[in-house]
Amino acid sequence: MSFDEAIALATRDERFMATVYAMNTLLIHKKIYTQKEFEGLFVEWMKKERRKKSDAERPRAHSDAVNART
């Protein structure tokens, strides 16, 4: 399969995932970073995102509890 054929077959999400896969694989193979470094940064990003979501939900839950009492 050629690159052009792959692009034509892929959905938008698949093109994004394939791009991330290809870039990470290339960077690891070129020894720009290691798999362990990538995994560490991935986990770091996930923790930050979960904290953001948790922080965003916290005020709403508090205001819902206050509204329920009134």
N, C-alpha and C positions, 0 to 999 in steps of 0.2 A: 504494500500500500504506500502510495506517495504521501507527502506532507499535504498537498492540495486536496487529495482524496480524503484524508483524515479530517482536515478542517471542514470539508463539505459534509461529512457524515456526523460530526460532533454537534451536540447541542451547545448552547452558550455556557452552561455549567460544566459540561465535559471539556470544553476548550480551556476554561479557567483551570480546572483540576489538572489537565494534561500539562498546561504551562507551568504550574507550580511544581508538579512532579518532575518535569524535564529540567527546570532551573535548579531545583534542589539536588537532583541526581548529578547534574553537571558540576555544581559547586562542591559537592562531596568528592566526586571523582578527581576534580582539579585540586583537591586538598585546600580549598578556601576555608572550609570548616568541616568538622567531623559529624558523623551521625549523632554522636552523644551531645555535641553542642547544639545541633538542630533540635533534638528532642528536648533539651533543657529550655531552649527559647520557646518552643511550642508550649511546654507546660507553663512557663512564665506568662505567656500571652493568655492562655486559658484561665489561669488564676486571676489575672487582671480583669478579664471580661466577666468572670463570675462575680467578682467583687463589685464591679460596676452595676450589674444586674441586681445584685443583692441590695446595694445602696439605693438604687432607683426604686425598688419595691418597698423598702423599709419605711420611708415617710408616708407612702400611700396606705400601708397597713396601719400605721399609727393614726392617721386621720380617719380611716374607716372605723377604728375602734372608738375614737372620740365621737364620731357621728352616730354610732350605734347606741351610745349611752344617752344621747340627747333626744 
